[in-house]
Amino acid sequence: MATNQNEIFLKIGDLCDRFQISRPTIYRYVAASRKAAAAAAAGGHTGAAAAGNFPLPVKFGTAQQSAARWLVADVDAWVAARVAVGECA
């Protein structure tokens, strides 16, 4: 059975390895994305930094400590958007 790109998930360690950044940096990106999403929902100007549109994780479970994973397709789209506006050199 073929695996759809939309069904592949990355762990935070995979993201750290892929981008050569730390876990706290990823968590800052996620926090900026949540803040930007909340401001947009409230109708305000986000003024979000480049990380403000970082994909939010998919949570597996109901507890705060539930497993968090990122869809490969979402991460790839984020990278493509950054490259398109010249943020990745």
C-alpha positions, 0 to 999 in steps of 0.5 A, a space after each residue: 500500500 502506497 503512503 500518501 504524502 499527507 499521511 507522513 508525520 515528523 517528530 520534533 527530533 526529525 524537524 531539528 535534524 532537518 533544519 539544524 535548529 533546536 527544540 526551543 526554536 521550533 517551540 518558539 516558531 509554534 508559539 509565534 504561529 499560534 499568536 498570529 492565528 489568534 490575532 488573525 481570528 480576532 481581526 487584528 494585524 499580526 505583524 508576525 515574523 517569518 516563523 509566524 506561519 510555521 505549521 502547527 503540530 497535530 496532537 495525538 491524545 487529549 492530555 497536554 503532554 500528548 504526542 505532537 507530530 507535524 505533517 510533512 506536506 505542511 512543513 514542505 509548504 512552509 519551506 516553499 513559501 519561505 523560499 518563494 519570498 527569499 527568506 531562505 538563501 
